[in-house]
Amino acid sequence: MDRNQIIGIVLILGMLLGYQLLMPKPAPETKPQQETATTAPTPEAAKQAEQPLDSAASRMMYGDFAAAATGQSQDIVVENPDIRVTFSTQGGRVKEVLLKNYKTYDQKPLVLLNEESSEMVLELPTNRGKVNIEKLYFETATPPQTTVQGNAQTVSFKLALSPTESVEQTYTIPAKGFVVDYDLKLNGLDKLLTNNDIRFLWQDKMRQFENDMAENRKSATINYLSADENFDGLSEGAANQEATLEEPVQWFTIKHKYFLAGFISESSPFKKPVFKTIVNEADSSTVKTAIADVLIPIADVKAGKGNYRFYFGPNDYQLLDEVAPEFDRNVYLGYAILKPVNKYFFVPVFSFLEKFISNYGLLIIALVVFVKLLLTPLTYRSYVSMAKMRVLGPEVNAIREKVGDDMAKQQQETMKLYQQVGVSPLSGCIPVLATMPVLMALFFLFPNLIELRQKGFLWSNDLSTYDSFIKFPFTIPFLGSHLSLFTIFMTASSLAYAYYNNQMTPAQPNSPINMKAMSYVFPLMFMFVLNSFPAGLTFYYFVSNVVTIAQQLLIRKFVDEDKIKAVLEENRKKFAKGDVKKSKFQDLLQRSLQQAEEAKKQAEEAKKRPKK
């Protein structure tokens, strides 16, 4: 070891030591309970707020709003065919939301949020401090029970400090649908309020609606759209996440796998948003705790422009498009390159088929047949290409016997043969590659299709999740504690298709990988990957494999290999006469062969030269 090497090692060690000593240590990760307590009222504070306050305590806590700190809470229930919303005169707030046409995985009413799981804080900046009006008592003239018929129903809550000073909250429930309009007004309160913005804090202990808790936690998150219409969200998964944004947001959503609770601004965007998701693995009743903390511009509210919307409903792509800009992006449709396939093809086709087919198993079969019909030209072209390769099989074997073990020479001679007869070895691969975006797009679409939720077919009660045909009393690595029968059928059909394809495809002696053997390995690998995926997806792949085999058997009857052989011979004659116009691929292939031949000659000449 020379001096420079020793100096280098010493410097590297010094840098590492300095990094450890000088770099600030990261703050210790706080427990979920501690994080929740820093952003929401503590349990002690909540209990204190629930207890009756004397006049002095009320005055100290609520200032000019102290007169509204005591009262009797009353529930106001308004429903349409889709949702039932329960409001409370305490806070003039949304107390509970029931989605009437959906059930939880265990067939209980699907309560998207209630006062046990969800808490909202709306803090007004008064001259004496912040006041949470969600704890104050409002008055309303709305009857306790109302069913929306025909026109939308308005529910107004008013907290009057004097004939000219009041806080008004107005909710508008539509005749159908899941969007609740919300208007906030501050009348004549300029002397009581500062110019600071209004704080809106929403904490939701997300309830479990689907059977697989791991999948629930994987999908649960907070999404948002920035003021310049950039969609983003907290990372999904089982880890705690937090984002403090400098840029305002137009809306945010607390997203379950198949359902949403969102808050949308129809005026100025929300300022200084802070979003958190907290996972408590020990709490088996809560998927995640979602916390959204934003500022509502007070200038809008004072000017009578405090117009907002709540969305309480399914994460359904067909519905979200009309709620707000980019709101449909709450439904994940795959990577950017695959999203157009789902957005402009599969979602519209699926929606169209729903109008005529009520059984979703049969709908998936119809979808497979429709897609396969569209891809028939590519399938036909791929089969013809394989037929050409089979016809050339004896000549390729003859080249291998003639050349021997010289792989480079084998490759050169085989490429010359393809060039002479006008066959491109890539012509069979391109049609297959063209179908890959379809299969990959469905891989992302089916786990996010609420249309499949709780739709049964054969032995599967729910096509949106795996069918646990066999349950194990233990967990198998990579497979889980169950075995999906649709996944087994998919694997068996994939192996059958691989066997059929291998019989029709000539061997590639020059290939460094035994592709025929690999064609049997991949289906077995995917069995482990897809065992916990939705039954609807594995059923689609199974039907697709069966239809593909049937399609190729049908195409085989229309492809005459003797005619193909005659065409190849005619191409060979034209090539010998120089009558064939070379394609770009053939021209590139010829130059590559010439370069390889020249490189080989140079290598041989170099070996013959005497060494100095």
N, C-alpha and C positions, 0 to 999 in steps of 0.2 A: 504494500500500500504506500503510494507516494505522498508527498507533503500536501498537494492540492486536494487529494481525496480526504485526508485527515481534516483539513480546514473545512471542507464542505460538510462533513459529518458533524463537526463541532457546531457550525453555524445552524444546521438544521435542528440539532438538539436544542440549541439556544432559542431558536424561534418557537419551537414547541413548548419549551418551558415558559417563555415569555407570554405565549398565548394563554396558557393555563393560569398564570398569575395575574395578568393584566386585564384579560377580557372579563366583563361583568358576568356573574353567574345568572342563569335564567331564574325567574321567579318560580317558587315551588307551585306545583299544580294544586289548586284548591279543590276541595271536595264538592260534589254537585250541590249538596245542601247549602254550603257556604256561598257558592256562586249565586244560587237562587235568592239567598237572603240579601245579597248586596243590590239586587235589581228590583226586588219586589218587597212589599211590606212584610215585616217579620211576623211569625205567628202571634207573638205577644202583642204587637201593634194591632194585628187584626182582631184579636180578642178584645183589646181595649176599645177599638172602634165599635165593636158589636154591643158593648155594655152601654147602658144609658149614661149620658154625660150631664153633669150639672151645668148651670149657666156660665159659671166662671171657666170651667174646662172647655166648654163649647166655644166661648169667646176666644180663648187662647189658641185653640186648634183651628178654628174656622173663621175667625175674625168677623167681618161683616156678613158672612154667610152662616153665622152661628144659629140663627132662628130656624134654619132648615136642617139642622143636625139631628133633630128629634122628629119622630113621626112614625107612622105605621106603613110597613111595606105591603104593597098590593101587586099581584101578578096580572098582567094583561097578555092574553093569548090570542095570536092572530095566525091563521093558517090558510094556505091555498092547496091545490092538489099535490104540490111537491114538498113543501116544508111547513113545519109548525114552529113559530118563533114565540118564545115566552119572554116578555119584557117585565122589568120591575120598576115600580115607582121610586125605589131607592136607587138613586143614580140615574134614573131614566135610561137604563142600560139593557143590553141584550143579556138575558139570564140563561136561556137554554135554546138550543136549535136541534130539532128532530127532523131527519130526512125521512119522509113518510114512505117512500117507495124502495127503501133499502133496509137490509138487516145486517147484523154483525155475523161473523163466521159461525157463532153458536145460536143464530136465529133470534137474537134479541133485538129490540128496537134500536136503530142506529142514531144515538144521540151524539151529534158531532161535537158539541160542547155544552157544559152546564156549569153552575156556580162552584161545584166541587172540583172540576178539572180546569176551568178557565177563569181568569181574573183580568179585568181591564181597569186601568188607572188613567184618569183624565184630569191633569193638574193645571189649574188656572194660576197664572202669576199675579197675585194680588200685592198691594203695597205692604201687607203684613206677612207675606210669605206665600208659599204654594198651598193651594187648597184642592184636594181631590174631590171633585163633585160627584164621583161615583158613590160616595158615602152619604150624600145629602138626599133629602126627600123632595121629589117633584110631584106636581099635580097633573092630572090628565082627565079629559072628558071622554076618553075612549072606553067603551064597555069592556068588561072583563073577558068576554069571549066573542071573537069575531071570525067568521069565515069569509074570505075574499070571494066575491062573485061579480063577474063583469069587470068593473073598474078596480084599479089599485086601491088599497086601503092605507090611509095615513094614520099614524099614531104620534101624537104630540105630547111632549112632557115640558112643563114650564116650572121654573123656580123663580118666583117673584120676590125681590127684595123691597120693591116699592112699585107704585103704579107705572113708573117710567124705567125701572131697572129690573132686568130679568135675564135668565139663561134659558134658552129654548133648544130642545133636541127633538127633531122630527124624523121619523122613520116611515118609509113608504114601501109596503109589501106588494109585489105585483100580483096580478090575477093568476099567473103561473110562472114558474121559474124560481131561481135561487138568488137573484140579485136584490139586495135590500138597500134602497137609497137612504142616505143619512145626511141631514142638514144640521149644522151647529150655528146658533146665533147668540151674540152677546149684545143685549140692548141697553144702552145708556150706562154702561159700566166703565167708561173711560177713566173716571176719577178713581175708581177702585183698583184698576188693573195697571200693571206696568206694560212696557212695550216688549217684554220678553215673550218668546213663543210658548205655545201650549204643549205640555208634555203628554204624549200618549204612550202608555206602556201596556203591552198585551203579553200575558204569560199563560201558556196552555200546556197542561200536562196531558200529552197526546194519548188518547185512549186506544186500545187495541181493537181493530175492526177485522183483521184477517187472522188466519189460524197460525201462520208461521211468524213468531216473534222476531226471529233473526231477519227475515225478509222485510218485516214491518220497520225495524230499525234501520235497515239498509236503505229503504226508500224515503223515510221521513226526513224532512229538511225544511229550510226557509228559503224561498226563492224571492227575487226582487227584480225590478226594472228601474234602471237609473234614469235620471232626467234626460240624458241624451239617447235613451232607448237602447241601452246595452243590458241584455238579460244576463243574470248571474244568480248564484245561490251558494249557500254553505255546502261544503262537501258532504256527501251522503256517507253512511257507514255507522259504525258503533262508537266512534270517538267523539269527544266533545269538540265543538266548533264555535268560533266567534269571528265576527267581522265588524270592524268600526269603519264606516265609510265617510269620506269627506264630501262626496258628491250626493246631492239629494236623490230621492227615489220617488217614482210615480206610484208604485204599488209594491206590496209585499204579500206573500202567502205563507201560511203554515200548512205544509203539504204532507198529507198521509200518502200511502201507496195509491189509493183510488179516490181520495176525497181532499177537499181544500177548504180552508177558511182564510179569506183574504180581505185586505183593506186597501181601497183605491182612492186616490185623490183626483177630483175632477177640476181642481183649481191649481194652486201652486203645489209643487212636490213637497214631500216631507223632508225636513232638514236633519242633519247629523244622525243618521240612522245607525243603530247598534243592534246586531242580530246575534243570537246565541242558540245553540242546541246542546243540551246536557243529557248524558246517558247515565243512568244509575242501574248497573247490571243486577243489583240486588232487588230492585223493584220490578217484579214480574207483572204488575198491573199497568205500568206506564211505559209506553214505547220510548218517548223522549220528552224532555221539558223544553219547549220552544219559547224563546223570549224575544220580543220585538220592541225596541225602545226608540221612538222617533219624536220629532218636534213638528207640530202643526203651526204654520205661519199665522200669528195672531192678527196680522194686518188683513188677511183674507176674511177671517171670521168677523172682525169689527166692521168690515166693509160689506158684510152680508154675502160673502162668497165662500162660506164654509161648506162646500158641497163635496160629499164623499159617498162611497159605496162600499157595502160589505158583500162578499160572495161567500155563501155557505152552501156547498153542494158537491157533486161528483167531479172528479178530475177527468172530464169527458171532452175530448178534443172538439167534437161537434158543437158543444155548448160554449166553450171558453172563448172561441174566436170573436164573439159579440160582446164580451164583458168589458175588455179594455185592450189597448194596444199590446201586442205580443203576449197576451194572457194565455194563449193556447200553448205557449212554450213550457208551461207547467207539465204537459204531457211530453215525456222524453221520446223522441222518434229516432234516436240513433245519432251517429257521427254526422258531421256536416255533409259528407259525400253521400251518405245513405238517406238522409232526411228527406230529400225530394222524392225518392222512390216511395216512401211511406206517405208523405204529405199529399202528393199529387196522384198517386196510383192506389196503394193499398187501402188507405182510409176511405176515399170516395167509393171504391169498389165494394169494400166491406159494408159501408153504409147503404149502398144500392141493393146488395143482396139481402140485407136485413129486412127490406120492405116485402120480400117475397118468401123468405125462408125463416121460419121461427125457431127451428131446431139448429143450434149452433154447431153441432157435429156435422150435420148435413151441409150447413153453410160452409164449413171449412173444406168439405169435399168438393163443393161447387167452386170454391175459390181456387183450389188446386187444379181442377179441370180447366178453368178459365185461363189461369196463368200458363199451364202447359200448352194449351191451344195457341196462345200468343207466341210461345217460344218454340213452336213446332219447326219453323224454318231453320232455326239454329240447331235444334236437335237433329234434323235431317242432314244438315251440312256436316255436323260432327260425325254422324254415322257413315256418310259417304267417305269422309276422310279416313275413318278407321278401315273401311272396306278397301280403299286404295293401299293402305299400309299392309293389309293382309295379302293382297294380290302380289305386292312386292316382297313379301316375306321370303320366298325361296331364293330370290336373287340376293337379298341381304345376307341370308345364311351362306350362300355361295361365296360372297365377298369375305365373310368371316373365315371360312375354311381356306380360302386362297391366301389371305394376308397373314393369318395366324394370330399371335398375341399382340401384334403391334396396334395398340388402341388408336393412336393418332392416324395411322394409315387406314384403319377400319372406318374411322369417322370421315376421313377425306373421300374415300371411295363411295361410302354410303351417300354423302352429300352430292357427289357427282351423279349418282344414280337418280336421286330425287330431282336434280336439276334437268337431267335428260328427259325424264318422263313428265315434267311439269307438276311435281307434287311438293307442296310445302309442308314440312313436318309440324308447323305451327297451326295449320288450318284446322286441325282437330281440337287444339287447345283453346283457341279463341272463343268458339261458341260455348264451351264449358265455362270459361272465365266470365263470359257475358252473363251467365245465370247466377254467378256468385253474389252480386249485389242484391238479387232477389232474396236469396236464402239468408244473407246477413241482415237485410232490412227487417225481415220477419223475426229474426233473433232478438231485435230490440223492440219491435212493435208489440208482439204478443204479451210480454210481461206487463205492458202498460195499457192494455185494452180493457177498459172497465166493462165493455160489452160482454166479455166472457165471464165476468165475475158471477159466481154462484149459478152458472148455467151448466146443467148436467148433460152427460152423454154416455151411454152404456154404463160402465161401472164407476165412472168418474162423476162425483157430485158437483165439482167445481172446475171448469176448464181453465180458470185463471191461476190455478195452483197445481202442484203435483198430485197425482193420484197414488196414494200409498196403498197399493194392492197387497203388499206384504210389509208388515212392520216387524223390525228386529228388536229384541230386548237389549241390544247393544248398538254401538255406533261403529260403522265400518269406515275407515279413512277414505276420504274423497267421495264416498257414496252416501253416507249418512245413516240414519236409522230406519230407512224404508227402501222399498224397491217399487218403482213405477212400472206398471204393466205397459203403458203406452211407450215408455222409453225402451222396454224390452222389444216390443214390436218394431219400433223404429230401428233398433240395432240389428234385429234379425233381417229386416228388409234391406238395410244398408249392406249387410254381409252378402245377401242374395244378389243384390245389384252388383257388388264388387266381383262376385263369382261369375255372373253372366258377362260382365264387362271384360274380365280377364280372358274368358273364352273367345271373345270377339276381337281382342286387341293382341297383335303380335308382340312377342317379347322384344325388349330393347337390350341387346347383349352388351352395348357399350355404356349403358347407364351405370354409374357407380352405386346407385341405390336400387334395390329390388323393389320396383314400384308395385308389382303384383302382391308382394307380401305386405307392403305398407298399406295397400287398399283394404286389407283385413284388419290392420292395427288401428287405423283411424276410427272406424265405427265403434270399436271397443273403448277407445279413449273418450269419445263423445258420450258414450253411455254413462260414464262417471260424471261428466260435465253437466249433462242435461237431466240427470235423474231428479233434481230438485227444481227444474224449470216447469213452467205451466204445462199442463197436460194438453192444452190446445196447440202448443208449439210442437211437441213431440208427435202428436197425432197428425199435424200438418206434414211434418217430415216423413212420417210413415206412409201416408197416402201419396205423397209426392214420389217416393221411391217406387211404390207399386205402379203408379200411373206411368212413370218413366220406363219401367221394364216393359209394360204393355205397349207403350208408344214405340219403343224400339223394335219389339217383335212385329208390330204392324208395319213399320217402315222397312223392315228386312224383306217383306214380301214384295216391296216395290223397287228394291235395289238389286239389279242384275250384275253380279261380279264379272261375268263374262264380257258384258258390254264395257264395264270399267276397264278391264284388261285390254280390250280393243282400243279404247280411247288412249290409254297410256302408251300402247305401241305406236299409235299414230303420232302422238306427241314426240316419241323417240325419233321417228323418221324425220319429222319436221325439224327437230333440234339438230340432227345430223346434216340436214341441208342448209341450216342457218336461216330457216324461215320463221323461227319463233322469236317474237319480240319479248325480250327479257323484262321481267318485272323488277321493281326496285329491290325486292327481297332476293331474287335470283342474282341480280347484279352484285349485291352486297355479299351473297354467298360465294360467288365466283371469285371476287377479290379476296375474300377471307381464305379461300382454298389456295389461291396463288401465293398469298403471303405466308401461309403455313408451309407450302411446298418450298418456297425460297428459304424460309427459316430452317427447314430440315436440311436442305442442301448445304447451307452455311455451317450448320452444326457438324455435318459429316466431313466437310472440307477442313474444319478446325481440328477435328480428331486426327486427320491424316497428316497435318503439318508437323514437322519434327519439333520437339520441345527444345528450347534454348537452354 
